[in-house]
């Protein structure tokens, strides 16, 4: 079998599927795909199959493996501090590996319904001195690590494995979509000390915050764009499909509203009330987890499919005092985020290498460090 030219990345959301096919030899020969919006999750198999057919046609390659980006309202972010006495020995990478392995096992024992997707070392403390990255070999009495584990529900992972397995496609790497995108986008805000990405999805809103370009925390709210749809359906006494249509068209087709005897002012109030709630809860989460006191001490970036009903022209109608920017994501941006973390992981992240690709020692099957 000839070597594959293309790497394929799927971003599977609760209402839309996106995919990117990246030519490893020609960056101008990439392809991007986006499914139609689906409100019924049972439609996901058909949408995946349509995209796969397009990928195979455009790339002229049979698709047998992909990389997957996925989110869930049940994402867990687990922080652990762990230490080891070295009593004046030279600090080595093996010492770090043992600490990570110990912390990893603690997470797996306590959160049996989740799989670890990302392991991020937030801080190294060597004899009470903090380091962002592991220094070269140094004498150490006590080493401590602050580690963030980002975990996806096993149920979600198994569901997508099954969906692709039906089509004889295996999954190489699985990434948390909101975390992966935030790593890619934060490069556009390198001059901002504190930045938080608020990713409003279908049934959840993820908050990923960075302090001095280093991740501070990840939190998830069980609220998203679908809750706006439900609000519209309940207050206007219409079905969900009609409510979704109104949500997407309220500022684009006033004739539609007039023909259906719908009040633009009422619709705006319903939509903005829920968005204000999400932003207020996001702000509280940022303050609680980052110890940020001043409201102007951080920039909030609103993104995700759920945020697309807004435009900067509506900012003045949202009664929220923080500085908010809207990030208009395109399919290319989302898929490129997956490729970037695959090609060049964050220097803080411990990369888990799939066991099937490795024939080395115990720890080498689990961890690889990037300098």
C-alpha positions as CSV (number, residue, x, y, z in Angstrom):
1,X,0.0,0.0,0.0
2,X,1.4,3.4,-0.9
3,X,2.1,6.0,1.8
4,X,-0.8,8.3,2.5
5,X,-0.5,11.9,1.4
6,X,-3.3,13.3,3.5
7,X,-3.9,13.6,7.2
8,X,-7.6,13.8,8.1
9,X,-9.1,15.7,11.1
10,X,-12.7,15.5,12.1
11,X,-14.4,17.9,14.5
12,X,-17.6,16.2,15.7
13,X,-20.0,18.5,17.4
14,X,-23.5,17.9,18.7
15,X,-25.1,19.7,15.8
16,X,-22.5,19.9,13.0
17,X,-19.5,17.9,11.7
18,X,-16.4,19.5,10.2
19,X,-13.4,17.9,8.6
20,X,-10.1,18.9,7.0
21,X,-7.8,16.9,4.7
22,X,-4.2,18.1,4.8
23,X,-1.8,17.3,2.1
24,X,1.6,16.6,3.7
25,X,3.4,17.6,0.5
26,X,1.5,20.7,-0.6
27,X,-0.2,23.1,1.8
28,X,-2.2,24.6,-1.0
29,X,-3.9,21.3,-1.7
30,X,-6.0,21.0,1.5
31,X,-9.7,20.3,1.5
32,X,-12.4,21.4,4.1
33,X,-15.9,20.0,4.7
34,X,-18.9,21.0,6.8
35,X,-22.1,19.1,7.4
36,X,-25.5,20.6,7.5
37,X,-26.9,21.5,10.9
38,X,-28.6,18.5,12.5
39,X,-30.9,18.7,15.5
40,X,-31.4,15.0,15.7
41,X,-28.2,13.2,16.9
42,X,-29.3,10.1,15.0
43,X,-28.4,11.9,11.7
44,X,-24.7,12.1,12.6
45,X,-23.9,8.8,10.9
46,X,-25.3,10.0,7.6
47,X,-23.4,13.3,7.8
48,X,-20.1,11.5,8.6
49,X,-20.6,9.2,5.7
50,X,-21.2,12.1,3.3
51,X,-18.1,13.8,4.3
52,X,-16.0,10.6,4.1
53,X,-17.2,10.1,0.5
54,X,-16.2,13.7,-0.4
55,X,-12.8,13.3,1.3
56,X,-12.0,10.1,-0.6
57,X,-13.1,11.6,-3.9
58,X,-11.1,14.8,-3.4
59,X,-7.9,13.2,-2.1
60,X,-8.1,10.1,-4.3
61,X,-7.2,8.0,-1.2
62,X,-9.1,5.4,0.7
63,X,-9.8,6.6,4.2
64,X,-8.9,4.1,6.9
65,X,-7.9,6.4,9.8
66,X,-8.6,9.8,11.2
67,X,-7.8,12.2,14.1
68,X,-10.8,13.2,16.1
69,X,-11.7,16.5,17.9
70,X,-14.7,16.3,20.2
71,X,-16.3,18.1,23.1
72,X,-18.9,17.2,25.7
73,X,-20.9,18.8,28.5
74,X,-19.3,16.2,30.7
75,X,-15.6,17.2,30.1
76,X,-13.6,17.0,33.3
77,X,-10.7,19.2,34.2
78,X,-8.7,17.7,37.1
79,X,-5.8,19.5,38.7
80,X,-3.2,17.6,40.8
81,X,-0.1,18.7,42.6
82,X,2.4,15.9,43.3
83,X,5.9,15.9,44.7
84,X,9.0,13.7,45.2
85,X,12.1,14.1,47.4
86,X,15.4,13.7,45.6
87,X,17.7,14.7,48.4
88,X,20.3,16.5,46.4
89,X,20.2,14.2,43.3
90,X,20.3,15.4,39.7
91,X,16.8,15.9,38.5
92,X,16.1,13.7,35.4
93,X,13.2,13.2,33.1
94,X,12.6,9.8,34.5
95,X,11.8,11.5,37.8
96,X,9.2,13.6,36.1
97,X,7.8,10.6,34.2
98,X,7.2,8.7,37.5
99,X,5.4,11.6,39.0
100,X,3.2,12.0,35.9
101,X,2.5,8.3,35.9
102,X,1.5,8.4,39.6
103,X,-0.8,11.3,39.1
104,X,-2.3,9.7,35.9
105,X,-3.2,6.6,37.8
106,X,-4.8,8.6,40.6
107,X,-7.1,10.3,38.0
108,X,-7.9,7.0,36.3
109,X,-8.8,5.4,39.6
110,X,-11.1,8.2,40.7
111,X,-12.7,9.1,37.4
112,X,-13.5,5.7,36.0
113,X,-16.0,7.0,33.5
114,X,-13.5,9.3,31.7
115,X,-10.5,8.9,29.5
116,X,-7.5,11.3,29.7
117,X,-7.2,13.3,26.5
118,X,-4.6,15.9,27.5
119,X,-1.9,16.1,30.2
120,X,-0.6,19.6,30.8
121,X,2.2,20.4,33.2
122,X,1.3,23.9,34.5
123,X,4.3,24.4,36.8
124,X,7.5,22.8,38.0
125,X,8.5,23.8,41.5
126,X,12.2,22.9,42.2
127,X,13.2,23.6,45.8
128,X,10.5,26.3,46.1
129,X,11.5,27.9,42.7
130,X,8.8,27.9,40.0
131,X,9.6,27.0,36.4
132,X,7.3,27.0,33.4
133,X,9.4,24.3,31.6
134,X,11.7,21.6,32.9
135,X,15.2,23.1,33.2
136,X,18.3,21.1,32.2
137,X,19.8,18.7,34.7
138,X,20.0,20.4,38.0
139,X,20.6,19.5,41.6
140,X,17.3,19.1,43.4
141,X,16.0,18.3,46.9
142,X,12.3,18.5,46.3
143,X,10.4,18.5,42.9
144,X,6.7,19.3,42.7
145,X,4.5,19.3,39.6
146,X,1.1,21.1,39.1
147,X,-0.6,19.0,36.4
148,X,-3.9,19.6,34.6
149,X,-5.7,16.5,33.2
150,X,-8.4,17.2,30.6
151,X,-10.7,14.2,30.4
152,X,-13.5,13.2,28.0
153,X,-16.3,10.8,28.9
154,X,-15.6,7.2,27.9
155,X,-19.2,7.0,26.6
156,X,-18.6,9.9,24.1
157,X,-15.3,8.4,22.9
158,X,-16.8,4.9,22.5
159,X,-19.7,6.4,20.6
160,X,-17.6,8.0,18.0
161,X,-15.2,5.0,17.8
162,X,-18.3,2.9,17.0
163,X,-19.6,5.4,14.4
164,X,-16.3,5.3,12.5
165,X,-15.7,1.6,13.0
166,X,-18.9,0.9,11.2
167,X,-17.2,2.6,8.2
168,X,-14.0,0.6,8.8
169,X,-12.1,3.7,10.0
170,X,-9.9,3.8,13.1
171,X,-9.2,6.8,15.2
172,X,-5.5,7.7,15.9
173,X,-5.6,10.6,18.3
174,X,-8.6,12.1,20.2
175,X,-8.4,15.7,21.3
176,X,-10.7,18.0,23.3
177,X,-11.9,20.4,20.7
178,X,-12.3,23.5,22.8
179,X,-8.9,23.1,24.4
180,X,-7.3,22.4,21.0
181,X,-8.8,25.5,19.4
182,X,-7.8,27.8,22.3
183,X,-4.2,26.8,21.9
184,X,-4.3,27.7,18.2
185,X,-6.2,31.0,18.7
186,X,-4.3,32.4,21.7
187,X,-1.3,33.1,19.4
188,X,-3.5,36.0,18.1
189,X,-3.6,37.5,21.6
190,X,0.0,37.2,22.6
191,X,0.1,40.8,23.9
192,X,-2.9,40.1,26.3
193,X,-1.8,38.9,29.7
194,X,-5.1,37.2,30.6
195,X,-7.3,35.8,28.0
196,X,-10.3,33.5,28.2
197,X,-11.9,31.6,25.3
198,X,-15.6,31.0,25.8
199,X,-16.7,28.3,23.3
200,X,-20.5,28.2,23.1
201,X,-21.6,24.9,21.7
202,X,-24.9,23.1,21.3
203,X,-25.4,21.9,24.9
204,X,-22.4,23.3,26.7
205,X,-20.1,26.3,27.0
206,X,-16.4,25.6,27.6
207,X,-14.1,28.2,29.2
208,X,-10.4,27.9,28.6
209,X,-8.3,30.6,30.4
210,X,-4.7,31.5,30.0
211,X,-2.5,33.6,32.3
212,X,0.8,34.9,30.8
213,X,0.4,32.5,27.8
214,X,0.1,29.5,30.1
215,X,-3.2,27.6,30.7
216,X,-4.9,28.5,34.0
217,X,-7.9,26.2,33.9
218,X,-10.7,24.6,31.8
219,X,-14.3,24.7,33.0
220,X,-17.6,23.7,31.4
221,X,-21.1,25.1,31.8
222,X,-24.1,22.9,30.9
223,X,-25.6,25.7,28.8
224,X,-25.3,26.4,25.1
225,X,-26.9,27.5,21.9
226,X,-29.6,24.9,22.2
227,X,-30.9,26.4,25.4
228,X,-31.6,29.6,23.4
229,X,-33.6,27.6,21.0
230,X,-35.5,26.0,23.8
231,X,-36.2,29.4,25.3
232,X,-37.6,30.6,22.0
233,X,-39.7,27.5,21.6
234,X,-41.2,27.7,25.1
235,X,-41.9,31.5,25.1
236,X,-43.2,31.7,21.6
237,X,-45.1,28.4,21.8
238,X,-43.5,26.9,18.7
239,X,-41.5,23.7,17.9
240,X,-37.8,23.4,18.2
241,X,-37.1,23.4,14.5
242,X,-39.0,26.6,14.0
243,X,-37.3,28.1,17.0
244,X,-33.9,27.2,15.6
245,X,-34.8,28.9,12.3
246,X,-35.9,32.0,14.1
247,X,-32.7,32.1,16.1
248,X,-30.6,32.0,13.0
249,X,-32.6,34.5,11.0
250,X,-33.8,37.0,13.5
251,X,-31.4,39.7,12.3
252,X,-31.2,38.7,8.7
253,X,-34.9,38.3,7.5
254,X,-37.3,40.8,9.1
255,X,-39.9,39.9,6.4
256,X,-40.0,36.3,7.8
257,X,-40.7,37.6,11.3
258,X,-43.3,40.0,10.0
259,X,-45.0,37.2,8.0
260,X,-45.1,35.0,11.1
261,X,-46.3,37.9,13.3
262,X,-43.2,37.7,15.5
263,X,-41.7,40.6,17.5
264,X,-38.1,41.3,16.8
265,X,-37.8,43.1,20.1
266,X,-39.1,40.1,22.0
267,X,-36.8,37.7,20.2
268,X,-33.8,39.8,20.9
269,X,-34.7,40.0,24.6
270,X,-35.0,36.2,24.8
271,X,-31.7,35.6,23.0
272,X,-29.7,38.2,24.8
273,X,-31.0,37.2,28.2
274,X,-29.6,33.7,27.8
275,X,-26.4,35.0,26.4
276,X,-25.9,37.4,29.3
277,X,-26.5,34.5,31.7
278,X,-23.8,32.4,30.0
279,X,-21.4,35.3,30.0
280,X,-22.1,36.1,33.6
281,X,-21.5,32.5,34.7
282,X,-18.4,32.4,32.6
283,X,-17.1,35.5,34.3
284,X,-17.8,34.0,37.7
285,X,-15.9,30.9,36.7
286,X,-12.9,32.9,35.5
287,X,-12.8,34.9,38.8
288,X,-13.1,31.8,40.9
289,X,-10.5,29.7,39.1
290,X,-8.0,32.4,38.2
291,X,-8.3,34.8,41.2
292,X,-8.9,37.7,38.9
293,X,-10.5,40.5,40.7
294,X,-10.6,43.5,38.4
295,X,-13.2,43.1,35.5
296,X,-10.7,44.6,33.0
297,X,-7.9,42.3,34.0
298,X,-8.8,39.8,31.3
299,X,-10.1,39.7,27.7
300,X,-13.1,37.4,27.0
301,X,-13.3,35.9,23.5
302,X,-16.7,34.5,22.6
303,X,-16.6,31.8,19.9
304,X,-18.3,28.6,18.8
305,X,-21.3,27.6,16.8
306,X,-23.7,28.9,19.4
307,X,-22.2,32.4,19.3
308,X,-22.7,32.8,15.5
309,X,-26.2,34.3,16.1
310,X,-24.4,37.4,17.4
311,X,-22.5,40.2,15.7
312,X,-20.4,43.0,17.1
313,X,-23.3,45.4,16.3
314,X,-25.2,43.7,19.1
315,X,-22.6,44.2,21.8
316,X,-24.2,47.4,23.0
317,X,-27.4,45.5,23.7
318,X,-25.8,42.9,25.9
319,X,-25.8,44.3,29.4
320,X,-22.5,42.9,30.4
321,X,-19.6,45.1,31.5
322,X,-16.6,43.0,30.5
323,X,-14.6,43.5,27.4
324,X,-15.9,40.9,24.9
325,X,-14.7,40.1,21.4
326,X,-16.4,37.8,19.0
327,X,-14.2,35.3,17.2
328,X,-15.8,34.2,13.9
329,X,-14.5,30.7,13.4
330,X,-14.3,29.0,10.0
331,X,-14.1,25.3,9.3
332,X,-10.5,25.8,8.1
333,X,-9.6,27.4,11.5
334,X,-11.1,24.6,13.5
335,X,-9.5,21.8,11.5
336,X,-6.2,23.6,11.4
337,X,-6.2,23.7,15.2
338,X,-6.3,19.9,15.3
339,X,-3.5,19.6,12.8
340,X,-1.3,22.2,14.7
341,X,-1.5,20.4,18.0
342,X,-0.8,17.1,16.2
343,X,2.2,18.5,14.4
344,X,3.6,20.8,17.1
345,X,2.1,20.1,20.6
346,X,2.3,22.8,23.3
347,X,5.6,22.7,25.2
348,X,3.6,22.3,28.4
349,X,1.7,19.2,27.2
350,X,2.8,15.6,27.7
351,X,1.9,13.8,24.5
352,X,0.5,10.3,24.9
353,X,1.7,8.1,22.1
354,X,-0.7,5.3,20.9
355,X,0.7,2.0,22.2
356,X,0.2,0.3,18.9
357,X,2.8,2.5,17.2
358,X,5.6,2.0,19.8
359,X,7.9,-0.9,20.7
360,X,9.9,0.7,23.4
361,X,10.1,0.7,27.2
362,X,7.1,1.2,29.6
363,X,7.2,5.0,29.9
364,X,8.0,5.6,26.3
365,X,4.7,4.0,25.4
366,X,2.9,6.6,27.4
367,X,4.9,9.8,27.3
368,X,7.0,12.0,25.0
369,X,8.4,15.4,26.0
370,X,8.9,18.3,23.6
371,X,11.5,20.9,24.3
